[in-house]
């Protein structure tokens, strides 16, 4: 898109006007006195003054009033620095010279420079300040002041060069002590920790919001959302956020742990609902009972006339009656007849030494065939493939002979066969999940009729429910269902060509797995996190020794002291954890949307935030002071 000359001029004029609008006396004072001479504490100092005034003249609580004052001061500084980056740096360095170069070195060193670059810049600022001071203290004409100026510059450069290193532990201690006592310090530390975790995990505001939307029905919280793992089958990663959640749940009050326990207790029910809504609401037992009832009603109707047919005894029937498998099926047929209120004639009777074959009825022969159907299904469920094939061939031969000798039997049986196939499909669905030896293809599923497909899915659903139900409470039931490639492939096969249905079901299970990861990590950390806090407290004592050594000129000790200062001097861990809990564990959609929106806005800011010794007093990166309330008021449940 091309801009006209007039549009470019207008844009430049708007930019100049915005820059000019920031050049107020207050902003210049903030840069020179607050950020320069004040060593960067100007925003806290101004905020304290503003807050005290607001507290005295309004009904605003003291902590909230001071927090608002600090946020206002920082916002003004940020706007001025954004509009006038070079001028801002110059004003801050100039203000720093009022402190003998300490403030200037601090300003220059705070712009993301390496330690060597900080020393160089500090030497330059110190040299300038020392040269000016040497010239001022000397007497006589300019030529006689030159040696004093050079001496002052040399001394100032030396002091300025070591100042950035020596100032690290001192500034860390000062800011850390402030972080313990200043209002809103725990909240700011919590914001810094959370933002840092999001950045390390590469979680953006958009990703957080979409993840919360996907997990909300299951009670999802901010701590559950992670970055999708490539090739991970829908699994996500959020290691840094999980560490923070473990710390917050362990060191803070019990609200988060109670919420996690209650949510985990409902995992089994939510998984059952997912199976019911995405696969089948029926169990295999319910399906078989319903189909059996339908079969009986259909048999009474379709087979009525067929059953009246008189059937003679044939040589083929005699051979069948002598077969031991048919004799075993006859035993089952007697039970079926008794259940239906009938008596089944015996196959044969013995008179003396002779075996007499009774003349069967059409209904009696059909009952034997139905019993053979049951035996075939039993062999199928048992996985006895060779036996099943042989028994199925015997059943088919028996059935074909009945088609020949009983008029109308084949037509009646055709209407009845759909129910039998559906019962076998239900067993196939169950075995698909539970028996690796069962071989079913997408083509097999595509060829199923509607009734068969219904039975097949009822079998799959029953098997999945059984796996979930037998998993002990407190364990990850979702991972039991999708934790191996074998069962993931079987579930995919069960859905046939319904890819949308498959994706919806797996997404629900992945949500449950993510929720359990938060539960397992946070509850598992309830013992180890306090131990870690004790360890850090001991290391805080060692920081005193490191500070003494750093003063004596040991740079390694200075670095160690600076790294420990945050944990030693910052706000009490319990207070920080209590501020983290609502941000990580609140189930209130409004709180979650606010966190996502603010995180997205911070992701769009070009500047980098640092978390060092003074991290407790850095900018509130996620939630303004006026919006943070205690976790119990945010509605965990």
C-alpha positions in Angstrom: 0.0 0.0 0.0 1.5 3.3 -1.1 1.2 6.6 0.9 0.8 10.0 -0.7 3.2 12.9 0.2 0.4 14.5 2.2 -0.3 11.3 4.2 3.4 11.0 5.1 3.6 14.6 6.2 0.5 14.2 8.3 1.9 11.0 9.9 5.2 12.8 10.7 3.3 15.7 12.2 1.3 13.4 14.4 4.5 11.7 15.6 6.1 15.1 16.4 3.0 16.2 18.3 2.9 13.0 20.3 6.6 13.4 21.1 6.2 17.1 22.1 3.2 16.2 24.3 5.5 14.2 26.6 8.0 17.0 27.2 6.5 18.2 30.4 8.3 19.5 33.5 7.1 16.5 35.4 8.4 14.0 32.9 11.8 15.7 32.6 12.0 15.6 36.4 11.1 12.0 36.4 13.9 11.2 34.0 16.7 13.4 35.6 15.8 13.0 39.3 13.9 9.8 39.5 15.6 7.5 36.9 19.0 9.2 36.9 19.8 10.7 40.3 17.3 8.5 42.0 19.1 5.3 40.7 15.8 4.1 39.1 13.8 4.4 42.3 11.9 7.5 41.2 8.7 5.6 40.2 8.5 3.9 43.6 9.2 7.2 45.4 6.7 9.2 43.4 4.1 6.4 43.7 4.6 6.4 47.5 4.0 10.1 47.7 1.0 9.9 45.4 -0.4 6.9 47.3 -0.1 8.6 50.7 -2.0 11.6 49.3 -4.7 9.5 47.8 -5.0 7.4 51.0 -5.4 10.5 53.2 -8.0 12.2 51.0 -10.1 9.2 49.8 -11.3 5.9 51.1 -8.8 3.9 48.9 -6.9 1.3 51.0 -3.2 2.2 51.5 -1.7 -0.7 49.6 -4.0 -0.1 46.6 -3.4 3.6 46.6 0.4 3.2 46.6 0.2 0.5 43.9 -1.9 2.9 41.7 0.6 5.7 42.2 3.6 3.5 41.2 1.7 2.2 38.1 0.9 5.8 37.1 4.6 6.9 37.5 5.8 4.0 35.5 3.3 4.5 32.7 4.5 8.1 32.4 8.1 7.0 32.2 7.4 4.3 29.7 5.5 6.7 27.4 8.3 9.3 27.6 11.0 6.6 26.9 9.0 5.2 24.0 8.6 8.7 22.3 12.1 10.0 23.1 14.5 7.1 23.6 17.7 9.1 23.0 16.7 12.1 25.0 15.5 9.9 27.8 18.9 8.2 28.0 20.7 11.6 28.0 18.5 13.0 30.8 19.0 9.9 32.9 22.8 9.9 32.5 22.8 13.6 33.2 20.8 13.1 36.4 23.1 10.3 37.3 26.1 12.6 37.2 24.5 14.4 40.2 25.3 11.3 42.3 29.0 11.3 41.3 28.5 9.0 38.3 26.8 6.2 40.3 23.4 6.9 38.8 24.7 7.4 35.3 26.6 4.1 35.4 23.5 2.4 36.7 21.3 3.9 33.9 23.8 2.9 31.2 24.2 -0.5 32.6 20.5 -1.1 32.7 20.0 -1.1 29.0 20.8 -4.8 28.4 24.6 -4.4 28.1 27.1 -7.1 28.8 29.2 -6.8 32.0 32.2 -5.6 29.9 30.1 -3.0 28.1 28.7 -1.8 31.5 32.2 -1.4 32.8 33.3 0.6 29.7 30.3 2.8 29.9 30.7 3.3 33.6 34.4 4.2 33.0 33.3 6.9 30.5 30.7 8.4 32.8 33.1 8.3 35.8 35.9 9.8 33.7 33.7 12.7 32.7 32.6 13.3 36.2 36.1 13.0 37.6 37.5 15.3 35.0 34.9 18.0 35.7 35.5 17.6 39.5 39.3 17.8 39.1 39.0 20.9 37.0 36.7 22.5 39.5 38.8 21.8 42.6 42.0 23.1 41.0 43.1 26.7 41.0 44.9 28.9 38.5 44.7 29.3 34.8 43.3 26.5 32.6 46.8 25.2 31.7 47.6 24.6 35.3 44.3 22.8 35.9 45.0 20.2 33.2 47.0 17.8 35.5 44.1 17.9 38.1 41.6 17.3 35.4 43.5 14.3 34.0 44.0 12.9 37.6 40.3 13.3 38.4 39.3 11.7 35.0 41.7 8.8 35.7 40.3 8.2 39.2 36.7 8.7 38.1 37.2 6.2 35.2 38.6 3.6 37.5 35.8 4.0 40.0 33.2 4.1 37.2 34.5 0.9 35.6 34.2 -1.2 38.8 30.9 0.5 39.9 28.6 -1.6 37.7 30.1 -4.8 39.2 30.3 -3.6 42.8 26.8 -2.1 42.6 25.1 -5.5 41.7 24.9 -7.0 45.2 24.2 -3.6 46.8 21.4 -2.7 44.4 20.0 -6.2 44.6 19.9 -5.9 48.4 18.3 -2.5 48.4 15.7 -3.4 45.9 15.1 -6.7 47.5 14.5 -5.1 50.9 12.1 -2.6 49.3 10.4 -5.6 47.7 9.7 -7.1 51.1 8.1 -4.0 52.6 6.6 -1.9 49.7 2.8 -2.4 49.1 2.0 -4.6 46.2 5.5 -6.2 46.1 4.3 -9.8 46.4 1.9 -9.1 43.6 4.6 -7.7 41.4 6.9 -10.5 42.1 4.1 -13.0 41.2 3.5 -11.1 37.9 7.1 -11.2 37.0 7.5 -14.9 37.8 4.4 -15.7 35.8 5.4 -13.6 32.8 8.8 -15.1 32.8 7.3 -18.6 32.8 5.0 -17.8 29.9 7.9 -16.4 27.9 10.1 -19.5 28.5 7.2 -21.8 27.6 6.4 -19.6 24.5 2.8 -19.3 25.6 1.1 -16.3 24.0 -2.1 -14.5 24.9 -3.9 -16.0 21.9 -2.7 -19.5 22.8 -3.7 -19.1 26.4 -7.2 -17.9 25.5 -7.8 -20.7 23.0 -6.6 -23.3 25.5 -8.8 -21.9 28.2 -11.8 -22.0 25.9 -11.1 -25.6 25.0 -10.6 -26.7 28.6 -13.3 -24.7 30.3 -16.1 -27.3 30.2 -13.7 -29.6 32.2 -12.8 -26.9 34.7 -9.6 -25.9 33.1 -7.3 -23.2 34.5 -4.3 -21.1 33.3 -1.9 -23.7 34.7 -3.3 -26.4 32.3 -2.5 -24.6 29.1 0.6 -25.5 27.1 2.2 -25.4 23.7 1.2 -28.3 21.4 4.0 -30.9 21.1 4.8 -31.6 17.4 3.8 -35.2 16.7 2.5 -35.5 20.3 -1.0 -36.5 19.4 -2.5 -33.4 21.0 -0.3 -33.3 24.1 1.1 -30.0 25.3 4.1 -28.7 27.1 4.3 -26.0 29.8 7.2 -27.0 32.0 7.9 -23.6 33.5 4.3 -22.8 34.2 4.0 -26.2 35.9 7.0 -25.5 38.1 5.3 -22.2 39.1 2.0 -24.0 39.8 3.7 -26.6 42.0 5.4 -23.8 44.0 2.1 -21.8 44.3 0.0 -24.8 45.4 2.6 -25.9 48.0 3.7 -22.6 49.5 0.3 -20.8 49.4 -3.0 -21.6 51.1 -5.0 -24.7 50.5 -7.5 -23.2 48.0 -5.7 -24.4 44.9 -5.1 -27.9 46.3 -8.8 -28.3 47.3 -9.9 -27.2 43.8 -7.5 -29.7 42.1 -8.6 -32.5 44.3 -12.3 -31.8 43.6 -11.6 -31.5 39.8 -9.6 -34.7 39.7 -12.4 -36.6 41.5 -14.7 -35.9 38.6 -12.3 -37.0 35.9 -13.9 -40.5 35.5 -17.4 -39.1 35.2 -16.2 -36.6 32.5 -14.5 -39.3 30.5 -17.6 -41.5 30.7 -19.6 -38.5 29.4 -17.1 -38.2 26.5 -17.5 -41.8 25.6 -21.3 -41.6 25.8 -21.6 -38.5 23.6 -18.8 -39.3 21.1 -19.0 -43.1 20.7 -22.2 -44.7 22.2 -24.3 -44.3 25.3 -25.1 -48.0 25.4 -23.1 -50.8 27.1 -22.7 -54.0 25.3 -24.9 -55.7 27.8 -27.7 -53.2 27.3 -27.4 -53.5 23.5 -27.5 -57.3 23.6 -30.6 -57.3 25.9 -32.4 -54.9 23.6 -31.5 -56.8 20.4 -32.5 -60.1 22.0 -35.9 -58.7 23.0 -36.3 -57.4 19.4 -35.3 -60.8 18.0 -37.9 -62.6 20.1 -40.7 -60.2 19.0 -39.6 -60.5 15.4 -39.4 -64.3 15.6 -42.9 -64.5 17.0 -44.1 -62.5 14.0 -42.0 -63.7 11.1 -41.6 -67.3 12.1 -45.2 -67.9 13.1 -46.2 -69.6 9.9 -42.8 -71.3 9.4 -43.0 -72.9 12.9 -46.2 -74.7 11.9 -44.5 -76.6 9.1 -44.1 -80.3 9.7 -40.5 -81.5 9.1 -39.4 -85.1 8.5 -36.2 -86.7 9.7 -33.5 -86.7 7.0 -30.2 -88.5 6.8 -28.4 -85.2 7.0 -30.3 -84.3 10.2 -29.2 -87.7 11.7 -25.6 -86.9 10.9 -26.0 -83.5 12.6 -27.6 -85.0 15.6 -24.7 -87.4 16.0 -22.2 -84.5 16.0 -21.0 -83.7 19.5 -21.0 -80.0 18.9 -24.6 -80.1 17.8 -25.4 -82.2 20.9 -23.8 -79.5 23.1 -25.8 -76.9 21.2 -28.9 -78.9 21.9 -28.2 -78.4 25.6 -28.2 -74.7 25.1 -31.3 -74.9 22.9 -33.2 -76.6 25.8 -32.4 -73.6 28.0 -33.6 -71.2 25.4 -36.9 -73.1 24.9 -37.4 -73.2 28.7 -36.8 -69.5 29.0 -39.4 -69.0 26.2 -41.9 -71.3 28.1 -41.5 -74.3 25.8 -40.2 -77.9 26.1 -37.8 -79.2 23.5 -38.0 -82.8 22.4 -34.8 -84.8 22.8 -32.9 -85.5 19.6 -33.0 -89.2 20.1 -34.4 -92.0 22.3 -33.0 -95.4 23.0 -35.4 -98.4 22.7 -33.5 -101.5 23.6 -30.4 -101.6 21.5 -31.8 -99.2 18.9 -31.5 -95.4 18.7 -34.7 -93.8 17.6 -34.5 -90.3 16.1 -37.4 -88.1 17.1 -39.1 -86.2 14.4 -38.2 -82.5 15.1 -40.4 -79.5 14.7 -39.3 -76.5 12.6 -39.2 -74.4 15.8 -37.1 -77.0 17.6 -34.6 -77.1 14.7 -34.4 -73.2 14.6 -33.8 -73.2 18.4 -30.8 -75.5 17.9 -29.5 -73.2 15.2 -29.9 -70.2 17.5 -27.9 -72.1 20.2 -25.2 -72.7 17.6 -25.2 -69.0 16.9 -24.5 -68.4 20.6 -21.6 -70.9 20.6 -20.0 -69.2 17.6 -20.2 -65.8 19.5 -18.7 -67.4 22.6 -15.7 -68.7 20.6 -15.4 -65.3 19.0 -15.3 -63.6 22.4 -12.7 -66.1 23.7 -10.4 -65.4 20.7 -10.4 -69.1 19.7 -10.2 -68.3 16.0 -9.6 -71.8 14.7 -12.4 -73.3 16.7 -14.7 -70.4 15.8 -14.1 -70.9 12.1 -14.8 -74.7 12.3 -17.9 -74.2 14.5 -19.1 -71.4 12.2 -18.8 -73.7 9.2 -20.8 -76.4 11.0 -23.5 -73.8 11.9 -23.7 -72.6 8.3 -24.1 -76.1 7.0 -26.9 -76.8 9.5 -28.6 -73.6 8.6 -28.4 -74.3 4.8 -30.0 -77.7 5.3 -32.9 -76.1 7.3 -33.3 -73.7 4.4 -33.8 -76.7 2.1 -36.2 -78.7 4.3 -38.4 -76.0 5.9 -40.4 -73.9 3.4 -40.2 -70.2 4.0 -37.5 -70.6 6.6 -34.8 -68.8 4.5 -37.0 -65.7 3.9 -37.9 -65.5 7.6 -34.3 -66.0 8.7 -33.1 -63.2 6.3 -35.2 -60.6 8.2 -33.9 -62.1 11.5 -30.2 -62.2 10.5 -29.6 -58.5 11.0 -30.0 -58.9 14.7 -27.6 -61.8 14.8 -25.0 -59.8 12.9 -25.4 -56.8 15.2 -24.7 -59.0 18.2 -21.6 -60.3 16.6 -20.5 -56.8 15.7 -20.9 -55.7 19.3 -18.5 -58.5 20.4 -16.1 -57.4 17.6 -16.2 -53.8 18.9 -15.3 -54.9 22.4 -12.5 -57.2 21.1 -11.1 -54.4 18.9 -10.0 -52.6 22.1 -9.2 -55.5 24.4 -7.7 -58.2 22.1 -4.6 -57.3 20.0 -5.2 -60.4 17.9 -8.5 -59.2 16.5 -8.0 -58.0 13.0 -10.6 -55.5 11.8 -10.1 -53.1 8.9 -11.7 -49.8 7.8 -13.3 -51.8 4.9 -14.9 -54.1 7.4 -16.4 -51.2 9.3 -17.6 -49.5 6.1 -19.5 -52.6 5.1 -21.5 -52.8 8.3 -25.1 -51.9 8.2 -26.6 -49.3 10.6 -27.6 -51.9 13.1 -24.2 -53.6 13.0 -22.5 -50.3 13.4 -24.5 -49.4 16.4 -23.6 -52.7 18.0 -19.9 -52.3 17.1 -19.7 -48.9 18.7 -21.5 -50.2 21.8 -18.8 -52.8 22.2 -16.0 -50.2 21.8 -17.6 -47.9 24.3 -18.1 -50.7 26.9 -14.4 -51.7 26.6 -13.2 -48.1 27.0 -15.5 -47.5 30.0 -14.1 -50.7 31.6 -10.5 -49.4 31.1 -11.4 -46.1 32.7 -13.4 -47.6 35.6 -10.8 -50.1 36.6 -8.1 -47.3 36.8 -7.6 -46.4 40.5 -8.9 -43.0 41.6 -6.1 -40.4 41.7 -4.5 -41.8 38.6 -4.7 -40.5 35.0 -7.6 -42.3 33.5 -7.3 -40.4 30.2 -3.7 -41.4 29.7 -4.8 -45.1 30.1 -7.0 -44.6 27.1 -4.6 -42.7 24.8 -1.2 -43.3 26.4 -0.1 -46.0 23.8 0.0 -46.1 20.1 -1.8 -49.4 20.1 -5.0 -48.1 21.8 -4.8 -44.7 19.9 -4.8 -46.6 16.6 -7.7 -48.8 17.7 -9.8 -45.8 18.8 -9.1 -44.2 15.4 -10.2 -47.4 13.6 -13.4 -47.5 15.6 -14.6 -44.2 14.3 -14.2 -45.4 10.7 -14.5 -42.4 8.3 -15.8 -40.1 11.0 -12.6 -38.1 11.4 -14.4 -35.1 13.0 -15.9 -37.3 15.7 -12.5 -38.9 16.3 -10.8 -35.5 16.7 -13.5 -34.3 19.1 -13.2 -37.4 21.3 -9.4 -37.3 21.5 -9.4 -33.6 22.2 -11.5 -34.3 25.3 -9.1 -37.0 26.5 -6.1 -34.7 25.9 -7.8 -32.0 27.9 -8.2 -34.5 30.8 -4.6 -35.5 30.5 -3.5 -31.9 30.7 -5.7 -31.3 33.8 -4.2 -34.4 35.5 -0.7 -33.1 34.7 -1.4 -30.0 36.7 -3.0 -32.1 39.5 -0.2 -34.6 39.7 2.5 -31.9 39.5 0.9 -29.5 42.0 -0.2 -32.1 44.5 3.1 -34.0 44.2 5.0 -30.8 45.0 3.3 -30.2 48.3 6.2 -31.8 50.2 9.2 -31.0 48.1 8.4 -27.3 47.5 8.7 -26.3 51.2 12.0 -28.2 51.3 13.2 -26.1 48.4 12.1 -22.9 50.2 14.2 -24.0 53.3 17.1 -24.6 51.0 16.8 -21.1 49.6 16.6 -19.6 53.1 19.9 -21.4 54.0 21.5 -20.1 50.8 20.3 -16.6 51.8 22.5 -16.8 54.9 25.4 -17.7 52.7 24.7 -14.5 50.7 25.9 -12.5 53.7 29.3 -14.1 53.4 29.3 -13.5 49.6 28.5 -9.9 50.1 31.5 -9.5 52.5 33.8 -11.2 50.0 32.4 -9.0 47.2 33.2 -5.9 49.1 36.8 -7.2 49.4 37.0 -7.4 45.6 35.9 -10.9 44.8 33.7 -10.6 41.6 32.6 -14.3 41.7 31.2 -13.7 45.2 29.4 -10.6 44.0 27.7 -12.5 41.2 26.6 -15.2 43.7 25.3 -12.6 46.2 23.4 -10.9 43.4 21.8 -14.2 42.3 20.7 -15.0 45.8 19.5 -11.5 46.7 16.1 -12.0 45.0 15.1 -15.0 47.0 16.6 -13.6 50.2 15.3 -10.1 50.3 12.1 -10.4 48.2 8.5 -10.6 49.5 7.8 -13.6 51.8 7.3 -16.8 49.6 3.9 -17.4 51.1 2.6 -14.0 50.0 4.0 -14.4 46.5 2.4 -17.9 46.3 -1.0 -16.5 47.4 -0.8 -13.9 44.6 0.1 -16.6 42.1 -2.7 -18.9 43.0 -5.6 -16.9 41.6 -3.7 -16.2 38.4 -2.8 -19.9 37.9 -5.8 -21.7 39.4 -8.9 -19.5 39.1 -11.8 -21.1 37.3 -13.6 -17.8 36.9 -13.9 -17.1 33.1 -13.7 -13.4 33.6 -10.4 -13.6 35.5 -9.1 -16.0 32.8 -10.1 -13.7 30.0 -8.4 -10.7 31.7 -5.2 -12.7 32.1 -5.2 -13.7 28.5 -5.9 -10.2 27.2 -3.2 -8.6 29.3 -0.7 -11.3 28.4 -1.4 -10.7 24.7 -0.8 -7.0 25.2 2.5 -7.6 26.9 3.6 -10.1 24.2 3.2 -7.2 21.7 5.5 -4.8 23.5 8.9 -4.6 21.8 11.0 -4.1 24.9 12.5 -6.9 26.9 11.8 -7.3 30.6 14.4 -8.5 33.0 14.1 -10.5 36.1 17.1 -9.9 38.3 17.8 -9.0 41.9 15.2 -6.3 41.8 12.6 -8.4 40.1 10.1 -7.9 42.9 9.9 -4.2 42.0 9.8 -4.5 38.2 6.8 -3.6 36.1 3.5 -5.3 36.8 3.6 -7.5 33.7 0.3 -9.3 33.9 -2.3 -7.8 36.3 -2.5 -4.2 37.5 -2.5 -3.6 41.2 -6.1 -2.4 41.1 -7.3 -5.7 39.7 -5.6 -8.3 41.9 -7.7 -9.5 44.8 -7.1 -12.4 47.2 -7.5 -15.8 45.7 -10.5 -16.7 47.8 -12.5 -13.8 46.2 -11.8 -15.0 42.7 -14.0 -18.1 42.9 -11.9 -21.2 42.5 -14.9 -23.5 42.3 
